[in-house]
Structures are given as structure tokens and as C-alpha cells.
Amino acid sequence: MGARLRTVWLANVAVGAAAVTVRTPFRAPAAFTVHTTNPVRVQRQSLFASDLEVVTVTDRSAVLTWTTRVRDRSGRLRPEPADTEVRITPADGRLPARPYHLDTTRTPFHYAEIHGLEPGRSYRFEAYSDGRRAVPARTLVTRAPGTPESTGVFTTLTPPPGVLLRTLALANDVHYGERASGLLVAGLPTGVRHDTAEYPELMLDAVLGDVRRPDRAADHLILAGDLTDSGTVEQSRAIRARLDRWGRLGDDWLACRGNHDAPIAPGNDPWGAAFHARQQLVTHEAGGLRLIGLDTTRLRGSGGTIVAPQLARLREVLAADPDRPTLVFGHHPVTLSAAVSNPGGPGFVLDRATAAGLHEAYRAAPGVFLHHSGHTHRNRRGRPDTGIEVEFTEGAAVKEYPGGYLLVRVYTGGYMVNFYKTRSEAARRWSTRTRRQYLGLHPDHALGSVADRNHVVLRDFSGLAAS
């Protein structure tokens, strides 16, 4: 993060910390009382099941996560293994929630994925571990009125019409080579370190392993910048080698540069030597779908721009086939709403002149339907500055809580976006640890609303070929 971002973050953290001290004590709502069908077991153990999050809601599935802890002799909460159970029932009925998912594998870091749901239907749900009902954390993002965690109800999406054509995984902010997460300036706030000091590698491997599993089945992985922590030769070569072992550049994965991947000095660009030169766009076509990666980085600073030759090249590529369905990705967020809502302010995202140029280019190319960015380490669905039909998304970081990626499933009649946390045990453990970054305020910044993470957009993709 740049100096300006550090300053603003420190101010925001200070304000947030003050706000925490005046919050009313957390009281679980009536819907989150302790399950007591086995009162002996509940009474003899001091298990706490908290941090409940309805992370993913698709048309036929949902993913819930939470953590179980007990107090040690010093009174501190520590992770405690327990079983994983979810009970659900249709919300339009009167029957109590019934057991639907039970995993007896004991873990403190619970990941429950339930399938077989009906599209466009609301469900009441309850999550348990060893008879203790899970409750949401003391974060606004899950405690706000109307959230699934506060109401105990989620509604599955109605998928776009037609058949599934292609699935894209959107990821960003790996920071390969980073050694402490959550640092803004030296020692403030205290960063989080992993026992092996290799958490970016661990979290990247979790993504690479996850997106190819049959229930994700991503055809392409798109990495929107900050692949490395500081763009060194060692970091750039190492992550390129890891990606090459996983798949082929251009076919299986594509990448663009982020500010952490910037050249070390003029004429010394290790990331460019491992990937591609600075301020050059990359293009790929898959079954009629066009993918364009932009380099939005400056030589210095955390903000973004696109130099005139690259912007001209983008206009040229789009003008050659303006109606072709196109997904664009670049590291820095584009829109004014992103500029005023992120902790670093307008100087942290793409400059206004470049943003206006992108909007003009997209207006002349109605095939552009989505622009994906990283950099802010948050899940957010933005809105364009002008009346163009382009969705602007920001994705949470791979390297830390909530630790995951977006899946874009493209159908004949539109697309569905869902955020997934990575689900290896090691990744879930690290994501849980990094929840406490920035004085515990990180979840409110990073997770995003359920609609930011899960939504459907109708669009005509009938000209695309299936993968």
C-alpha cells in the first residue's frame, strides 16, 4: 500500500477503534439461541460457535462458514475442533429446520456447502457444532438488518436462461513473497504472521486446487494484479513457475500487473521479464468470448492510470468487433463510486481522466459486459459513472480473509457471479486468523454484502460456443 493509503487507513482504523468501544454489547437475537436437544453436552462444555457467514448463494447451493473456540485457563479464546451441521427448511413453510448437512470431521474452521436447493426459493437455516448454535460475529456486514446471518434466511438465485457455456474464475492480490499480512506502517497495526511465513503460496495453491474441482470447473483463471509483493526477480519467477505447472498462459490462465508488481527501477522490470512488458494489454478469445487484460500501474505510487498508447490499442481492439461479448480486467478500480468508498480515497484508484476514457471506449463497444478489478481487497459490485451496461466488480484478496475468488458462470441468457472462500484446512485456518487485521475491522471492509458476492445479470450470449 502507498503512503497516502497508509495515512488514510490509520485514520480510519482509529475512528473504527473508537466506534468499537461504544458499540452496545453483542446479544444474540432470539433466532440464535443455543440448541438444547442434548443439554448435558451443552452444559459441560464452554464451546463458542461464532463468525457465522453465508458466503455463497447460487441457484442450487449455499456455503456457510463459522469458527468454534473455547476459553483456555487464561480466559483467551482458542480454536476448538467440533462437528459441522446445517439444518434448513423452506421459509414459506411452518416445519422446523431439519438436519440437511452433517460432517463429523472435527475442525475449528467450519465450511458447510449444501446442495440440492431449488432456484429462487427462500430457506430458513441454522448452523451447529457439537450442539452449539453458530452466531454471527460482531461485524456490521453480518449483523445489519436484513442480512441472512441476522434473519436466519437466505434466498437462492434464479439462474439466467439457457445452458451453461463457460466458467471464469476471477482472482487478485496474491502478494507472493509477502511475510506479514495487515501491515500499514512498521508495527502499526500489528501484522499477522504465519508459522511458515509462506501464506501467499499457501493461499494461491488453495485457489489453484479449488477452481479445477468438479463442483467449480473453471475454464479459465484470471489474475487481476499484485501477483507479487514487491516485483523482485525471485518473486516474479517463482509465481510464474507455479502458474506454469498448473496450466498454460493464455489458455488456462491470464494475468495483468498490479502496483506491487511495478518495476523496481527504470529499465529493471523483473515482473515484465516473467510475464509481459509494462502498460501493454493482453487479449485472449475463448469460444467467441473476448478477454482483455489492462496494465493500470504507475511507475511510482499506489494509484492507477493507462497511458495513451495502451488506451488507443484498447479502442482499436474493441472497434474491430464492438458487439463481441467481452470481459476486461485490470488491477485498479475504475468508477467514481469506488474512488469515494475505498479507504485510500480517489488517489488510490484509476485517475478520473483515464476512467472517463474507459467509459467512452465501453460506450462504443456494447459487447463489454464486465470489468473486474482488485487492489482494494474487498468484494464490491460497483456502478458505472455513465449510462453504460457494464458491471464493475472488485474482488477480495487471495492472500487473506476472506481468502477466495469470484466465479462467473456464463449462460446463453446471462451470467451468475458467486464469491467462494478457498476450502483447504490450511486456507481456512489462515483466513480465520486474518479476520482480526486492522483492529478487527477487516471483515466489514473485505467481505461485502451478500448481493455484492452473489448476483445474476441477464444478457444475450447466444452467439458464444460452449467450452
N, C-alpha and C positions, 0 to 999 in steps of 0.2 A: 504494500500500500504506500502511496505517496505521502509527502509531508502534510499536504493540505488535508488528505483523508484522515491521517492520524490525529491532527488537531481537532477536526470536527467530531471524529469518533470519541475522543477523550471528553469533549464537551457533552456529547450525547450520553456517554456512559455515566458521567457524573450526574446528569439530570435523571437518567434512568435509575441510578442507585438511590437517589433521593426519593424517587417515586416509590421504589420498593419499600422503603422504610415507613411510608404512610399508607400502604395498602392495608385493607382490612384483613384480619386473619382468615385463612382459607377454611371454609366449611364445605364439605361435600354436599351437593344438593341431594334432595330426597331420593332421586333416581340412582344415587351412588352409595347406598347403604351397604354394609357388609353382608355378604351371603352367609346364612347361618344354618344351612341344612346339616352341617356337621359341627355343632357348637363346641364339642370337645377339642377338635383340631384347631379351630379358630382361637379358642381361649388360651391354649397352651403355647401358641407361637406369636411372636411380635412381627409378623410379616407385613410389609408395606408394599402395595402394588400401585404404582403411580406412573406419571408421564404418559398416560393413555393418549394415543393419537390415531385417528382414522386417516391414514396416509394416502391410500389409493382407493378410488372407487371407479370401477369400469362399468360396463353394461351387465356383466355377469359375475363379477368378483369384487372383493374388497380386501384390503390389507390393514390390519391393526397392529400396533406395536405398543409395548409398555415395559416397565422395569420393575423387578422385585428386589427389595432390600430388607435388612434387619439392622437393628442398632447393636453395635459392639459394646464392650464394657465401658468405653469412654463416652458413649452416647452418640457416636457418629454412625450414620447410615452407611452400610456397605452392601454390595451386591450379594444376593442370596438366590441360589437356584430353586426353581419351583416348576410345576407343570403349566401348560398353556391351554386355556379353554375359552371358547367363544360360544355364546348362546344367542340365537336370533329367532325372530318371528316376524311375519308381515305386520307392518304398523297399522294396517287397516282392519286387523282382527283383534280379538279380545284374549286370545290364548297367551299364556306367559311365554317368555323366551325359552326355547328348549336347546339342549346341547347340540351343537352343529359341527364343532371342530374341537378335537382333543388331541394334544400331543403330550405324551407322558415323558418325553425327553426333558430333563430338568436343566433349566438355564435361567440366569437372571435377566437376560435380554430377549424379550419375547417378540416373536414375529409370527403372526397368525394370518394366513392367506386362505380365504374361504371362497369356494366356487359354487357353481350351480344355481346362482341367483337369477331372478327374472329382470329383464331390462325395464327401466323406467318405473321401478317399484320401490317404495319406502319400507325399511326394515328397522325394527327395534332390536337393539343388541346389548349384550353385557359381556364383559371380559373378566375372567377369573384366573387366579393362580393359587393352587392349594386352598381353595375355598374363599380366598380373599378377593373381593371385587376391585378391579382396577379403576382408578380415578384419574382425571386429567391433572397435569401439572399446574403450578400457579402462574401460568403464562396467559396473556390476553388472547393469543392466537387460538387457543383451545377452550378458554373459559368464557369467551364472548357469547352473548345471547345468540341462539340460533345455530351454533356450531354443532356438528354431530357429537362431539365429546360432551357438550353441556346438555344436549337434549336426549342423548341416547338413541338417536335416529339418523340413519343415512339413507340416501336415495340413489339407486343405481342410474347410470346414464342410459339414454336411448341412443343406440349407435347410429351412425349415418346409414342411409340406404345403400344397397348393393353389396358387392363382395369385397373382401379384404385384398388389396393389391400389393401393399408394401409396408414394411415397418422400419422406422428410423429411430435410432437411439441418439438423443442429444445430451452431451455431457460437456463439462467445462471445469476449469480451475483444479487441476491435479496437483500442481506445485511440486513436481518431482524434485526431490533433494531437500525439501524443507525439513527443519529439525525441531521446530516448536510452533504449535498452532495457537492462534489467537493473540499474537503479539502486535502491538501498535508502535510503542516505543520501548526502549530497553527496560524490562522489568515492570512495565505498567501497560495494561493489566498483566498479571502473571500468566504466562503462556502455559499450554498443556503439552507435555512431552510423553512420547510413547516409550515403553520399556526398551524397544529395539531401535528407536529413532528412525524407523522406516515406514511410518504410517502412510505417506503418499503412495508408495509402492504397494502396500497392503490394500489400500482403498482402490487403486487403479485395477489391481488384479481382481478385486471383488466385482468391479463393473465388467471387466472383460469376461469373467466367468459367468456372470449373471445374464448378460444380454443375448448369449447364444443358447441358453437353456430353452427347451421346447415351449415353455409357457411364456417366454418373451419373444424369441425367434426374430431378433432384429436382423434385417438385411444389411444395414449399414450403421456404423458408429461415426458420429460427427463430434469432433472435439473443438469447442469454441474458445481456444486460447488458454494461456497460463498453464501450458503443459509442464513447464519447469518452474523452479523457484527463482532462479537468477540467470538463466540462459547460458550457463557455462558449457564448456566442451563436454565435460563428464556427464552433466545432467541431460544435455541435448542428445548425445549419443546413446545414453542408457535408455531413455524413454523411447527413442526411435527403434532401438533394437528390440525392446519389449513389444512394441506395437507390431513390428515386422514378424515376430514369432507368432503373433496372434492372427494376423491377416495381411492382405495386400493393400498398400496405399492406393487410393483411387477406386478400388473395388469394394473392399471391406471397410475401410476407414478413411476419413478425410480430417484435416486439421487446419486451423489458422493460428496466427500468432497472437499472444496476449502481451500486456505491458511487462510481465515478468520474464517474457522471452525476448525482450528487446536486445539489440546489440550492446555488447559490453563497452565498446568504443567505436567511433567511426572507422570503418574498414575491418572491424573484428566482430563477426557475426556468427558464432558457433551454431545458434539455432537455425539460421538461414542455411548454413552448410549442411545441416542434418535434414532439413525439410525444404524450404524454398525461400527465395530472396524477399527482403522486406518490401512492403507496400505493393505486393503483387497479388491479384486474386487467383483463386483456383476454381476450376469448374469440373463437373462430372455429370454424366447422364446415365440414368438407370430406368429402363422401361418407359422412356418418354418423360420421366421426372428430371428436372434440371436442379442441380445442387451447386451453389456458388458460395465460396468462402472468401471473406474480405480480411485484409490486414488493416486494422484500425489503430495501430500503435504509433506513438511518437518516439523520437529518439530519447527524449527525456520526459519525465513526469508520468502521472497515472491517468491523465485524460486521454481522449482519443481523437483521431482525425483520419481523413482519407485524402491523400494527395491528388492533385488534379489529373495526372495520367491514369491512376487507377480508377478514379470515378468515371473518366471518359471511357475506359475499357469496359467498365460495368455497363454503361449506357449502350455501348456497341454490342455487347453480348446479348443484352435484353432486347434491343431493337431488331436483332436478327430473327427472333421468334417471340414477339411480345406476349402471345397468349399461351405459351408453353407453361404448364404448372411448374413453379419454381420456389425452392426454399433457399433462403440466404442466411448465412451465419457469419458473425463477426464477434470480437471479444467485447466491445464497448456497447452498452445500451444506447438507443438512438433517440427516444422520444422525450418531449418536454416533461411528461408525467414521470418518467424515470429520473430525469435530471433533478426535479424538485422533491422527490420522495426518497432518494437514497441518502445515507448519512454523509457522503462526501460532497453532496451538492452538485450543481451544474458543471463544475470543473472536473468532475470525476468521470463523466460520460462523454459521448461524442460531442464535438463542438457544434454549435447551432447552425453554422453555415453548411457544414457537411451533412448534418441531419436534414436540412431543407433540400439539399441536393439529392439525397436518397429518396425523400418523399416524391420529388419531381420525377425521378427515374422510375419509381414504382407506379406512379400515376400513368406513365406512358407504357407500362408493361403490366396489364391486368392479370397476367398469369402468376405474378408473385403473390403468394398467399401467406407466407410466414417468414419472419425474421427473428432468428434466435441469437441471444447474447449471453455472456457470462459476466465476470468481473465483480458484480455486486454480491455474489454468494447468497442469492435468495431466489425463491420461487415467486414469480410475479407475472401476471398476464397484463400487459400494458395496452394502451390505446394509441392509435396514430395521431399525429399533430393535425393532419388534414383528413378530408373525407375519402380516404382510400381504403380498400378492403384488404388490408394486410394486418395480420396478428403479429404483435411484438412480444416475445417472451424473454424472460430472464430465468436462468437455471441456478439452483443451489449448487454449491461446490461438491466435487467428488471427494475432496480430501478430508472433510469434516462434517459434523452434524448439519443437515440430516443425512448427508452422505449417499448420493444416488444419481439418478439420471431421469430424463423425460423420454417416454416412448410416444412417438407419433405414428398412429396406425392409419394408413391412408386407404379409404374405401372408394368405391365408384362414386358415391354421392357425398363425400366429405372426409373429415378426419377427426380422430379422437386423440386427445392428449392426456397422458397419465404420468404422474411422478411416482417412481419406485425407489425406496431405500434399498441399498445392497443388503444381502441377507446372510452372508457368511458369518459365523460366530465372531471371528476377529473383527470384522467390519462393524457389526452391531455393538460390540464392546467399545470400540473407539468412538463411534458416533455418540454413544451414551456419555462417554467421558467429556466429549467436546460440547455437549449441551451447555455446560457451565461457563463457556467462554464469555468474556465481556460482562462480568459480574452476574452471570446467569440470564442475561437479556438476549442471548443469541437466538433462541427459538422464536421469539416474537419478530425478529428480523428475517430469519432464514427460511422458516417452514412455509410461509404463505398460507392463504386461505384454501379451503377445500376446492373452491372454484378456480383459484389460480392453478392448482395442481391437477385438476381433473375437469375436462370440459369437451364438448363436441362442437364442431363448426361444419355447417353444411356447405358443400361446394361441388361443382361438377368436375370430376376427374375421370369421366367415362373414356377419354382418349388414352389413358395410361394402360400399360400392359402389366399383368400380374408378375410377381417375382418368381 
